[in-house]
Amino acid sequence: MSPCPTIPARVPRVTDPGEGTQPFIPYGRQDVDEEDIAAVVAVLRSDFLTTGPAVSGFEAALAKRVGAKYAVAVSSGTFALHAAYFAAGVGPGDEVLVPAMTFVATANAARYLDANPRFVDVDASTGLMTTSSLEAVSSDKLKVVAPVHLNGMPVDMQQIAAWARPRGIKIVEDAAHALGADYQGQPVGSCEHSDMAIFSFHPVKHITTGEGGAIVTNDEKLFRQLQLFRNHGMTREDSELLSESPGPWYYEQQLLGHNGRLSDIQAALGITQLAKLDGYVAQRRALAAHYDQALVSLAAVTPVPGNSSAASSAYHLYALQIDFAGCGVSRKTVMGRLRDRGIGSQVHYIPVPQQPYYQRLGQQPEDYPGAQQYYAGALSLPLFPRMTEANVGRVTDALRSALGDC
């Protein structure tokens, strides 16, 4: 096995439970330093707390980083999905193709527009949408397909595009996990094989704005629709007005939008965080390599793939598939044993069709065996930039003990 990448020396920032015990290692957390704090304070002392230059600066920096023409910063990743589906023309009765293995927001955003998520099964080993599952779908109501780059690992977007584009179906990449990932040598978000991609800036993501999200695109018409939708459907731009402006106070509401704006306070944090993205991703990949090496002796544990011939994961999560039944121990017991040793863990995710809300709408979880199989073995271990090799060793030792060296 090749040697693991060197992890830069950093001071672990973990929750201190008290004197005489080891610090608790959560499954994820933000990394905010003095540069970030200074940027936020500078905005607080400025004239613009919102709708100011920090937002446009963040959008420009994000678009440049991912290789897209346009970026629209919004209040959350969920709102980014809502806005992207709207801009793609999704409306009442339409269908949005969504993988059964994702966070509920990917599906819920369709419901906000009185449309219906059409769930498709996923590969049981990766949790990713596949074209074979799409080929089984037949409907004249399909408007959008929303592949999810689960855990930070890109879906095979060239195949998704080859299926969707001849059918006139728009493609919205749910890249909430994948800022910093690469596909075919290009950053996820370049939109080479999609119409739009969305990102999330929640504290456990690669970079954070506290709460926040963004949509990127290369299509100017979609860009204008996104801008309108995040600001009540209103514009003041003379070039966009439908009537002649009587004066500088004039604005028009041209569609029914929402207040989905990101503030300048948040955008300032986003700018400084984005400048550190490459280092964050390198750190996550190095930590993942150390995990891979440390876990190779556990036959019941299989890391979810983070690389393929076409793609490299940004490792939002370090996800495992574990044969809990083969070890004779439940996932709940394993997670409890980890917590007893000061280790946080999580499950990503419960299949969306299994949620009571969607079962009331007629979904049957057993219709998605790949998602059910993936969920049965899923466990995410701690992964965040402030972790060290020693932290990885502590986590893997605790997991080995929790599984009984299975």
WOUR-V353105 format. One record per residue. N is the residue number from 1. RES is the residue in one letter. SS is DSSP state (h for helix, s for strand, l for the rest). D_CENTER is the distance of its C-alpha to the mean C-alpha in Angstrom with 2 decimals. Layout:
BEGIN
N:RES:SS:D_CENTER  N:RES:SS:D_CENTER
END
This chain:
BEGIN
1:M:l:30.28  2:S:l:29.37  3:P:l:29.13  4:C:l:25.85  5:P:l:24.66  6:T:l:26.08  7:I:l:23.93  8:P:l:25.02  9:A:l:26.99  10:R:l:25.21  11:V:l:26.21  12:P:l:24.16  13:R:l:22.91  14:V:l:22.83  15:T:s:24.27  16:D:l:28.06  17:P:l:29.58  18:G:l:33.11  19:E:l:35.94  20:G:l:36.74  21:T:l:33.41  22:Q:l:30.48  23:P:l:27.45  24:F:s:24.65  25:I:s:21.56  26:P:l:18.44  27:Y:l:15.48  28:G:l:13.43  29:R:l:14.48  30:Q:l:14.53  31:D:l:17.06  32:V:l:19.20  33:D:l:22.51  34:E:h:25.65  35:E:h:24.60  36:D:h:21.65  37:I:h:24.10  38:A:h:26.73  39:A:h:24.57  40:V:h:23.80  41:V:h:27.49  42:A:h:28.62  43:V:h:26.90  44:L:h:28.42  45:R:l:31.76  46:S:l:31.31  47:D:l:32.26  48:F:l:28.78  49:L:l:26.35  50:T:s:24.54  51:T:l:24.87  52:G:l:26.09  53:P:h:25.74  54:A:h:22.84  55:V:h:20.45  56:S:h:21.87  57:G:h:21.89  58:F:h:18.19  59:E:h:17.56  60:A:h:20.05  61:A:h:18.67  62:L:h:15.10  63:A:h:16.70  64:K:h:18.98  65:R:h:16.49  66:V:h:14.59  67:G:l:17.88  68:A:l:17.53  69:K:l:20.45  70:Y:s:18.87  71:A:s:16.09  72:V:s:16.12  73:A:s:14.78  74:V:s:14.38  75:S:l:14.35  76:S:l:10.87  77:G:h:7.67  78:T:h:9.95  79:F:h:12.73  80:A:h:11.03  81:L:h:10.87  82:H:h:14.37  83:A:h:15.68  84:A:h:14.55  85:Y:h:16.18  86:F:h:19.14  87:A:h:19.62  88:A:l:19.59  89:G:l:22.48  90:V:l:21.21  91:G:l:23.88  92:P:l:25.95  93:G:l:26.43  94:D:l:23.98  95:E:s:21.54  96:V:s:17.89  97:L:s:17.11  98:V:s:14.18  99:P:s:13.73  100:A:l:15.30  101:M:l:12.80  102:T:l:9.57  103:F:l:9.01  104:V:l:11.91  105:A:h:10.49  106:T:h:10.05  107:A:h:13.74  108:N:h:14.97  109:A:h:14.38  110:A:h:17.00  111:R:h:19.32  112:Y:l:19.37  113:L:l:21.08  114:D:l:23.44  115:A:l:21.94  116:N:s:21.16  117:P:s:18.22  118:R:s:19.83  119:F:s:18.29  120:V:s:18.68  121:D:l:18.87  122:V:s:16.91  123:D:l:18.30  124:A:l:19.40  125:S:l:18.89  126:T:l:15.36  127:G:l:13.81  128:L:l:13.13  129:M:s:14.72  130:T:l:18.07  131:T:h:20.67  132:S:h:23.23  133:S:h:21.55  134:L:h:21.43  135:E:h:25.09  136:A:l:26.10  137:V:l:24.99  138:S:l:27.73  139:S:l:27.60  140:D:l:28.81  141:K:l:26.36  142:L:s:23.19  143:K:s:21.69  144:V:s:18.05  145:V:s:16.09  146:A:s:12.29  147:P:l:11.22  148:V:s:7.90  149:H:l:7.15  150:L:h:7.26  151:N:h:7.57  152:G:h:7.08  153:M:l:10.08  154:P:l:10.77  155:V:l:12.65  156:D:l:16.21  157:M:h:15.83  158:Q:h:19.56  159:Q:h:20.54  160:I:h:18.30  161:A:h:19.91  162:A:h:23.31  163:W:h:23.06  164:A:h:21.70  165:R:h:23.60  166:P:h:27.10  167:R:h:26.41  168:G:l:25.38  169:I:l:21.92  170:K:s:19.27  171:I:s:15.96  172:V:s:12.67  173:E:s:9.75  174:D:s:6.49  175:A:l:4.79  176:A:l:1.77  177:H:l:2.69  178:A:l:5.69  179:L:l:7.57  180:G:l:10.92  181:A:l:10.94  182:D:s:14.06  183:Y:s:15.41  184:Q:l:19.20  185:G:l:19.65  186:Q:s:17.54  187:P:s:14.33  188:V:l:11.30  189:G:l:11.75  190:S:l:15.50  191:C:l:15.61  192:E:l:18.51  193:H:l:17.78  194:S:l:16.12  195:D:l:17.12  196:M:s:13.95  197:A:s:10.33  198:I:s:7.96  199:F:s:5.88  200:S:s:5.54  201:F:l:8.33  202:H:s:8.93  203:P:l:11.42  204:V:l:9.81  205:K:l:7.11  206:H:l:8.97  207:I:l:10.84  208:T:l:11.68  209:T:l:13.82  210:G:s:14.42  211:E:l:12.64  212:G:l:11.48  213:G:s:9.52  214:A:s:10.88  215:I:s:11.92  216:V:s:13.65  217:T:s:16.54  218:N:l:19.92  219:D:l:21.77  220:E:h:23.82  221:K:h:24.54  222:L:h:20.93  223:F:h:20.46  224:R:h:23.48  225:Q:h:22.38  226:L:h:19.06  227:Q:h:21.17  228:L:h:23.58  229:F:h:21.23  230:R:l:19.64  231:N:s:23.25  232:H:l:25.26  233:G:l:26.02  234:M:s:28.36  235:T:s:29.54  236:R:l:32.35  237:E:l:32.30  238:D:h:35.78  239:S:h:34.60  240:E:h:32.46  241:L:l:35.04  242:L:l:36.74  243:S:l:39.90  244:E:l:41.84  245:S:l:40.89  246:P:l:43.80  247:G:l:42.58  248:P:l:39.85  249:W:l:38.88  250:Y:l:37.94  251:Y:l:34.53  252:E:s:33.59  253:Q:s:31.19  254:Q:l:30.59  255:L:l:28.10  256:L:l:26.67  257:G:l:23.59  258:H:l:22.02  259:N:s:21.64  260:G:l:17.99  261:R:s:18.90  262:L:l:17.43  263:S:s:20.41  264:D:h:21.99  265:I:h:21.75  266:Q:h:17.96  267:A:h:18.05  268:A:h:20.54  269:L:h:18.30  270:G:h:15.55  271:I:h:18.28  272:T:h:19.42  273:Q:h:16.07  274:L:h:15.19  275:A:l:18.59  276:K:l:17.67  277:L:h:14.45  278:D:h:16.54  279:G:h:18.19  280:Y:h:15.17  281:V:h:13.82  282:A:h:17.45  283:Q:h:17.82  284:R:h:14.95  285:R:h:16.45  286:A:h:19.86  287:L:h:19.09  288:A:h:17.69  289:A:h:20.95  290:H:h:22.98  291:Y:h:21.42  292:D:h:22.19  293:Q:h:25.73  294:A:h:26.34  295:L:h:25.36  296:V:l:27.27  297:S:l:30.30  298:L:l:28.66  299:A:l:29.42  300:A:l:27.45  301:V:s:24.15  302:T:s:22.07  303:P:s:18.93  304:V:l:16.27  305:P:l:16.78  306:G:l:14.91  307:N:s:17.13  308:S:l:19.04  309:S:l:21.68  310:A:l:19.30  311:A:s:15.99  312:S:s:14.92  313:S:l:11.81  314:A:l:10.26  315:Y:l:10.41  316:H:l:7.66  317:L:l:9.89  318:Y:s:13.48  319:A:s:13.98  320:L:s:17.53  321:Q:s:19.62  322:I:s:22.79  323:D:l:26.03  324:F:h:26.76  325:A:h:29.69  326:G:h:31.20  327:C:h:31.19  328:G:l:32.79  329:V:l:30.36  330:S:l:27.78  331:R:h:24.16  332:K:h:25.14  333:T:h:27.96  334:V:h:25.93  335:M:h:23.40  336:G:h:26.47  337:R:h:28.19  338:L:h:25.29  339:R:h:25.23  340:D:h:29.00  341:R:l:28.61  342:G:l:26.17  343:I:s:22.95  344:G:l:19.85  345:S:s:17.85  346:Q:s:15.51  347:V:l:14.83  348:H:l:11.56  349:Y:l:12.49  350:I:l:15.65  351:P:l:16.01  352:V:h:15.71  353:P:h:19.29  354:Q:h:20.57  355:Q:l:19.86  356:P:h:23.23  357:Y:h:22.29  358:Y:h:21.51  359:Q:h:24.48  360:R:h:26.63  361:L:l:25.58  362:G:l:26.93  363:Q:l:24.15  364:Q:l:25.46  365:P:h:23.13  366:E:h:25.59  367:D:h:24.94  368:Y:l:21.77  369:P:h:23.26  370:G:h:20.59  371:A:h:17.95  372:Q:h:20.70  373:Q:h:21.59  374:Y:h:18.13  375:Y:h:17.80  376:A:h:21.35  377:G:h:20.67  378:A:s:17.20  379:L:s:17.08  380:S:s:14.71  381:L:s:16.78  382:P:l:16.46  383:L:l:14.63  384:F:l:14.59  385:P:l:16.61  386:R:l:19.73  387:M:l:20.36  388:T:l:23.45  389:E:h:25.09  390:A:h:27.21  391:N:h:24.27  392:V:h:23.05  393:G:h:26.65  394:R:h:26.93  395:V:h:23.86  396:T:h:25.09  397:D:h:28.62  398:A:h:27.58  399:L:h:25.72  400:R:h:28.80  401:S:h:31.02  402:A:h:28.96  403:L:l:29.22  404:G:l:32.89  405:D:l:32.53  406:C:l:31.76
END
